[in-house]
Amino acid sequence: MYKKIILNTFLVIGLFAVHFSFVSGLPSLLRNLNLILVILILILGLGNFKLAFFWAIGLGIFLDAYSFFSFNVFLISLVSTIILANLLQTNFFTDRSLYSFLALTFFSSIFYEVCLYVLSFLDSFFSRQEFKIFWNFGFFKNELSKIFINLTAIFIFYYFISLISKNLQPVFLVRKKLK
């Protein structure tokens, strides 16, 4: 059990380091990739809720320590996004198909961004700082590019995992004739 905790801790730190050292250095469109959210959706879909929840807590703590917002903005955003994604997965998207992963990523990306903006607005409101969002074409274009890049990444990860694993192979039920 302690080996799993230590391994997951190192993997969380590694994902955080890759996200901020590699993804932030990518060209402009690819920089919008939210690798942390994509990996959390994969962990939720392929693993279980408990593991994804603990990863969200760990990554939220690291993101909060790295950001200029008040502590818990990223933690609350990630944890609530994983809870919503788990509810969607258990109640609506019960299989592990590509469409389920794409839908989970789509709704999770939107919810994460909305939650992040609401919490950062509340943070600036209570700390009496100015909060500016320019609701213009560039803002919506940037948000749509974030969703598109996340969907593309989950598409690539899904097919890569389906090549090396039997977990995502389609199962066909054969109907036998009753005699």
N, C-alpha and C positions, 0 to 999 in steps of 0.2 A: 504494500500500500504506500509506503513512504517513497518507493522508487517511482511510482506513478505520479505522486505529488511533485517530486523533484524534477522528473522528466517534463511534466506539464508546465512547471514554473520556468524551466529553461526554454521550452517551446514558446511560451507567452513572451518572454523577454526577446527571443529571437525574432518572432513575428513583429513585435514593436520596433526592433532595430531595423529590420528589413523595410518596414513601412516608412519609417522616417529617414532612412539613409538611401534606400534605392528608389522608392516610388516618388519621393519628393524631387529627385533629380531627373525624372523622366521628362520628355517634351510636354508641351502645354496641354494637349488633350489627354494624354496618358497620366498626367499628374493628378487628374481628378479621380483616379481609381481609389476606392476605399477598400484596400486589401484586408483590413481588419474585419470589416462587415462581411465581406465575401467569405473569408475563412470561417467566421462564426456561423454563417448560414450553412456552410459545408459540414461543420462539426455538428450542428443541430440536425441536419438531414441524414448524415451518415452515422453519427454517434448517438448521443442522447442529450436530453435537456439539461441534466445535471452538469455534464462536462461543459456544454456550451455556456451555461450560466456562470460557472466558475472562471472560464476563460474571459467572459464579458466583464466580470468583476476585476480580474487581474489586469486586463487591457484598459479598462476604465480608470483604474488607479494610476497606471503609467501615463495614460493620456492626460489625466488631470494634473499630474505632477509636471508634465511638459508644457501645458498650455498656460495662457494668461488669464483665463476665466477663473471664477471661484471654483474651489474644489467641489467635486461631485457633479459637474455639468456633464462631462463625458461619461462618467460612471452611470448616472441615471439614464442618460440617453441610450447607452449600449444595453444595459440590463432591461429597460422597458422595451427596447426593440427585440431582444431575444425572447422576452415573454410574449410579445405580440406574435412573433414568428412561430413560436411553439403553439400558440392557440390556433393560428392559421393552419399549421401543419397537421395538428391532431384533428381539427374539426372540418377542414375543407380540402386540404391537399394530402390525402392519406397515402399516396404512393410515392415512390422515389423516382419519378420520371423527370425528364428534362423540363417539361412544362411546369411541374411543381416547383422545381428549383428556380426557374425563371420568375414565376409568380411570387414566390417567397422573397426573392431578391428585389423585385420591383417594389412590392409593398413595404418591405423592410427599409429599403433605401429612402423612400418617401417619408416614412414614419421617423426614421433616424434624423433626417434633415429638419423636419418640422419640429421634432422634439429638441434638437440642438438649438434651433433659432428661438424657440419659445423660452428655453432655459437661459440662453444668453441674454435675451431681452429682459427676463425677470432679474437676472444678475445685474445688468446695467441699471435697471429701474431701482432696485433696492440699494445699490451702491451710489446712486445719483450721478451716473455717468451718462454720456450721450451714446445712444444706440442708433446707428444709421444703416438702413438697408435701402438701396436704390432699386425700386421695383420697375426696372426697365427691361428691354429686350436682352441685354447682356446677362442680367441676373438669371432669367429663365433659361437662356441658352446654356449657361454654366450648369444649372441644376439638371437640365435634361442630358447634358453630356456626362454628368456624374452617374446618372441612372443608366445611360447607354454603356458606359465603360464597365460598370458593375455587372450588367447583364452579359456583356461580351466575356468578361473574366469568368463568370460562373459557367457560361457555355463552354469555354475552353477547359476549365477545371473538370467539368462534368465528363466531357469526352475523354480527357486524359485518364481520369479515374476509372471510367468504364472500360478502357483498354487494359488496365492492369488488374482490375478487380472483377469479381463475379457478382458483387452486391447490386450493381445497377443494371444487370442483364434483364431483359424483359422475360417474364414468365408467361407462357401460354398454357391455358388449361385445355386439356384434350377431353372432348366429350365422348363418353363411351355409350354405346347403344345398350339399352336394357333389353334383356332376353326374357 
